Amino acid sequence: MAPISFARGAPSPACLDPELLSDCARVALERDGKTILSYGTGGGYGPLREVLARRHDVDPARIFLTTGGLQGFVFYSAVQLARRPGRVLVEGPTYDRPLKLLRWQGVDVVALPMDEEGLVPDALEAELEKGGEISFLYTIPTFQNPSGRTLGERRRLRITELSRAHDLDVLEDDPYGLVRYEGSAPPRLHALEGGERVTFTSSFSKTVAPGLRVGWFVVPEALVPAFDERAVSTYISPPLLTQAIVHELFERNGFRPNLDRIRGILGAQRDAMLAALDDELGGRATWNRPGGGYFLWVDFGQSVDAGDLLARATEAGVTFVRGADFFPAGSGGTSSARLAFSYEPPERIAEGVRILARLL
């Protein structure tokens, strides 16, 4: 039997709809095949840029379609570090791939503390008041990767106030915000601040299909020329076919029904993991209860080394990502882990948690 993966931050195969997307591809090719099979502009497929521009209430020129969200992070960090060299502030913990990318660039990365309400604004203010050059703050405020936490509205307001007061540029990464199972969505930092200092990014990997590799950025007007130059110089033209598939999904009003279907599948998997943790690890570990997204954060207690547990769990057929991987230079999370409930079906989630409990 294949290992039970709590490590994969990917949607369950049940979330994918090949028939729907193949029909979208057929219609897109029939309607606009010569355009989407040719080179295009660095910013991506024009009709999809227009759809997203209306959703964000910005000029389409400020929308850049990227090959997944991570490609856009590469663009943004290169542009931002060139125009404003300095240290980069992140949440502790934060998404591990940007940490690797920044480390490869030799950037000084500072992890700011979080609690159950997300990034602590007082810690951000204290870091800003230290002085010295800061390039940008990278934040995942909604159903954060890896913790699943969501930044409260009051904190969002405070962070936008700090960005204005200290001329702080912010990259708001929001690939999970639409994958909500309960509650109402707080306003985006981008909307609260006005989009002058906050750059917004998201992806269709979590809401349509990761294999399409379609992400997008909403950049401030001042960054448009540099972002465009970076995109054109990197790949001349992004893959317009996959972007046109997403556009056709919007054209036929299929995006929302597909998202609702995905929410139903992943919501049941989240509930299965929470129920299994309650049954198997109640009183022995602590974890949060995210209202959406793909992940939750569990702490096994200071007596447990999550790296050692991972090695034993892997032998027993269960994988996860140790918490230390989400801090700069492994500076935290030694007794913690990210558990992804997004990939496995409920019965395998329950079995995987039983195995972890037995190992503990």
C-alpha positions in Angstrom: 0.0 0.0 0.0 1.2 3.5 -0.8 2.4 5.6 2.2 -0.3 7.8 3.8 0.8 11.4 2.9 0.2 14.2 5.3 3.1 15.9 3.6 1.6 16.7 0.2 0.1 20.2 0.0 -1.9 19.1 -3.0 -5.6 18.6 -3.6 -7.1 15.1 -3.5 -7.3 13.4 -6.9 -11.1 13.5 -6.3 -11.0 17.3 -6.6 -9.8 17.2 -10.2 -12.3 17.1 -13.0 -10.5 16.1 -16.2 -13.7 16.0 -18.3 -14.6 19.5 -17.4 -11.2 20.9 -18.1 -10.7 18.9 -21.3 -14.0 20.4 -22.6 -12.8 23.9 -21.5 -9.6 23.2 -23.5 -11.5 22.2 -26.6 -13.7 25.2 -26.5 -10.7 27.6 -25.9 -8.8 26.1 -28.8 -11.8 26.3 -31.1 -12.5 29.9 -30.2 -9.0 31.3 -29.9 -6.5 28.6 -30.9 -4.2 30.7 -33.1 -3.7 33.1 -30.2 -3.2 30.6 -27.4 -0.8 28.4 -29.4 1.4 31.4 -30.2 3.7 33.6 -28.2 1.9 36.2 -26.1 2.7 39.1 -23.8 4.7 38.5 -20.7 1.7 39.3 -18.6 -0.3 36.4 -19.9 -3.6 35.7 -21.7 -5.5 39.0 -22.0 -9.1 37.8 -21.5 -8.2 36.1 -18.2 -6.2 39.2 -17.1 -9.4 41.2 -17.7 -11.5 38.8 -15.6 -9.1 39.1 -12.7 -8.8 42.8 -13.1 -12.5 43.2 -12.6 -12.4 41.0 -9.5 -9.7 43.2 -8.0 -11.0 46.5 -9.4 -7.7 47.4 -11.1 -6.4 48.0 -14.6 -5.6 44.8 -16.5 -2.0 46.0 -16.9 -1.5 45.4 -13.2 -2.5 41.7 -13.5 0.4 39.3 -14.3 -0.3 35.6 -14.9 2.5 33.4 -13.8 3.6 29.8 -14.1 2.2 29.0 -10.6 2.4 31.3 -7.7 6.0 30.3 -6.8 7.3 31.6 -10.2 5.7 34.9 -9.4 7.5 35.0 -6.0 10.8 34.6 -7.9 9.9 37.6 -10.0 8.7 39.7 -7.1 11.6 39.0 -4.8 14.1 39.7 -7.6 12.4 43.0 -8.5 11.9 44.1 -5.0 15.4 43.2 -3.7 16.9 45.1 -6.7 14.9 48.2 -6.1 15.1 48.1 -2.3 17.8 45.8 -0.9 17.5 44.7 2.7 16.2 42.0 5.0 13.0 40.2 4.3 10.4 39.7 7.1 8.4 36.5 7.2 6.0 34.7 9.5 7.4 32.1 11.8 6.5 29.5 10.6 6.1 30.2 6.9 6.0 28.4 3.5 9.3 26.6 3.1 9.8 27.2 -0.7 10.2 31.0 -0.4 12.7 30.4 2.5 14.8 28.2 0.2 14.6 30.8 -2.6 15.7 33.6 -0.4 18.4 31.6 1.2 19.8 30.8 -2.3 19.9 34.6 -2.9 21.8 35.2 0.3 19.0 37.3 1.8 18.8 38.0 5.5 15.4 36.5 6.6 13.8 37.5 9.9 11.0 35.3 11.2 8.3 37.2 13.2 6.3 35.4 15.8 2.7 34.2 15.3 0.0 33.1 17.7 -3.4 31.5 17.0 -4.5 34.8 15.4 -1.6 34.9 13.0 1.2 37.3 12.7 1.7 39.4 15.9 1.6 43.1 14.8 3.6 44.3 17.9 6.5 42.1 16.8 6.3 43.6 13.3 6.4 47.1 14.7 9.3 46.3 17.0 11.3 44.9 14.0 10.4 48.0 11.9 11.6 50.3 14.7 15.0 48.6 14.8 15.9 50.6 11.7 18.0 49.3 8.8 16.8 48.5 5.3 13.8 46.2 4.9 13.0 44.9 1.4 9.5 43.5 2.1 7.2 41.6 4.4 6.0 38.2 3.0 2.7 37.0 4.6 0.1 34.3 4.0 -2.7 35.8 6.1 -5.5 33.4 5.3 -5.4 29.6 6.1 -1.6 30.0 6.3 0.8 27.5 5.0 2.0 25.7 7.1 -0.1 26.6 10.2 -3.6 26.9 8.8 -4.0 30.1 10.9 -5.9 33.2 9.7 -5.0 36.8 10.5 -7.9 38.6 12.3 -9.4 41.8 10.8 -8.1 44.1 13.5 -4.6 42.8 12.9 -5.0 43.3 9.2 -5.9 46.9 9.7 -2.9 47.4 12.1 -0.5 45.8 9.6 -1.7 48.1 6.8 -1.3 51.1 9.1 2.3 50.0 9.8 3.0 49.6 6.1 1.9 53.2 5.5 3.7 54.6 8.5 7.0 52.8 7.8 6.8 52.7 3.9 6.8 48.9 4.1 6.2 46.9 1.0 4.1 43.7 1.6 3.6 40.6 -0.5 0.2 39.1 0.4 0.1 35.4 -0.7 -3.5 34.0 -0.7 -3.7 30.7 -2.5 -6.1 29.2 0.1 -8.5 32.0 0.9 -11.3 30.7 -1.3 -11.1 27.2 0.0 -13.2 28.1 3.0 -15.4 25.6 4.9 -17.0 27.8 7.5 -17.2 31.5 8.6 -16.9 34.6 6.5 -13.8 35.9 4.8 -11.9 38.9 6.3 -10.9 41.7 3.9 -7.6 41.3 2.0 -4.6 43.4 3.0 -4.5 44.5 -0.6 -8.0 45.9 -0.4 -7.5 47.5 3.0 -4.2 49.2 2.0 -5.3 50.2 -1.6 -2.7 48.3 -3.5 0.1 50.9 -3.4 2.4 49.0 -1.0 0.7 45.6 -0.9 1.2 43.2 -3.8 -1.4 40.5 -4.0 -0.8 37.0 -5.3 -2.9 33.8 -5.6 -3.1 30.7 -7.7 -5.7 28.4 -9.4 -3.7 25.4 -8.1 -5.9 25.0 -5.1 -9.2 26.0 -6.7 -9.0 24.3 -10.2 -6.0 22.1 -10.7 -2.3 22.4 -9.8 -1.1 20.9 -13.1 -2.4 23.9 -15.0 0.3 26.0 -13.3 -1.7 29.3 -13.4 -1.0 31.9 -10.8 -1.5 35.6 -10.8 -0.1 38.8 -9.2 -1.8 42.2 -8.7 1.2 44.5 -8.7 1.4 48.2 -7.8 1.6 50.5 -10.8 5.2 51.4 -9.9 6.2 47.7 -10.4 4.5 47.1 -13.7 7.5 47.9 -16.0 10.0 45.8 -14.0 7.6 42.9 -13.6 6.9 42.9 -17.3 10.6 43.0 -18.2 11.3 40.1 -15.7 8.5 38.0 -17.2 9.4 38.5 -20.9 13.1 37.9 -20.1 12.4 34.7 -18.2 10.0 32.8 -20.6 9.1 35.2 -23.4 5.5 34.1 -23.0 3.8 32.1 -20.3 1.7 29.1 -21.3 -1.4 30.7 -22.8 -3.3 27.4 -23.3 -3.7 26.6 -19.6 -4.6 30.2 -18.9 -7.3 30.1 -21.6 -8.7 26.9 -20.0 -9.2 28.8 -16.7 -10.7 31.7 -18.6 -13.2 29.3 -20.3 -14.2 28.0 -16.9 -15.2 31.5 -15.9 -16.9 32.1 -19.2 -19.3 29.2 -18.7 -19.8 30.2 -15.0 -18.2 26.9 -13.9 -15.6 28.3 -11.5 -17.9 28.7 -8.5 -19.6 25.2 -8.8 -16.3 23.6 -9.2 -15.0 25.4 -6.1 -18.0 24.4 -4.1 -17.4 20.8 -5.1 -13.8 21.0 -3.9 -14.8 22.6 -0.7 -17.2 19.8 0.0 -14.5 17.1 -0.5 -11.7 18.9 1.4 -14.1 20.0 4.2 -14.9 16.3 4.9 -11.2 15.5 5.0 -10.5 18.3 7.4 -13.3 17.0 9.6 -11.9 13.5 9.4 -8.4 14.7 10.6 -9.8 16.8 13.4 -12.0 13.8 14.6 -9.1 11.4 14.4 -6.8 13.8 16.3 -9.5 14.2 19.0 -9.9 10.4 19.3 -6.2 9.5 19.2 -4.2 12.4 20.5 -6.5 14.3 22.8 -4.5 15.4 25.8 -1.2 14.3 24.3 -0.7 17.0 21.7 -2.2 20.4 20.7 -3.4 21.6 17.3 -5.5 24.3 15.7 -8.9 24.0 13.9 -8.6 25.9 10.6 -11.8 27.2 9.0 -10.4 26.4 5.5 -7.3 25.7 3.5 -5.1 22.5 3.4 -3.2 22.3 6.6 -3.2 22.3 10.4 -0.3 22.7 12.8 0.3 20.2 15.5 2.7 20.4 18.5 3.6 17.1 20.1 5.2 18.6 23.2 8.7 19.6 24.0 9.7 16.0 24.8 9.1 15.0 21.2 11.6 15.6 18.4 9.5 15.9 15.2 12.4 14.9 13.0 12.9 11.6 14.9 9.1 11.0 14.8 9.1 11.7 11.0 11.8 9.0 10.5 9.9 6.4 12.5 6.6 7.4 10.9 8.0 7.1 7.4 9.1 3.6 8.1 5.6 2.9 9.4 4.0 4.3 6.2 3.0 7.9 7.1 4.7 11.1 6.0 4.4 14.7 7.1 6.6 17.8 7.1 8.5 18.6 10.3 8.0 22.1 11.7 11.6 23.1 11.7 11.5 23.2 7.9 9.2 26.2 8.0 11.6 28.4 10.0 14.8 30.1 8.8 17.8 27.9 9.5 15.5 25.6 11.5 15.1 28.2 14.2 11.9 26.9 15.6 9.2 24.2 15.3 11.4 21.3 16.6 8.4 19.6 18.3 5.9 20.6 15.7 4.6 19.4 12.3 2.5 20.4 9.4 -0.2 17.9 8.7 -1.9 18.2 5.3 -5.5 16.9 5.2 -5.9 17.9 1.6 -4.7 14.8 -0.2 -5.8 11.6 1.5 -9.5 10.4 1.8 -11.1 10.3 5.2 -10.4 6.6 5.9 -6.7 6.9 5.2 -6.5 10.1 7.3 -8.0 8.2 10.3 -5.5 5.3 9.8 -2.6 7.7 9.4 -3.4 9.5 12.7 -3.7 6.1 14.4 -0.2 5.2 13.3 1.2 8.5 14.6 -0.6 8.0 17.9 0.9 4.6 18.3 4.4 5.9 17.5 4.0 8.6 20.1 
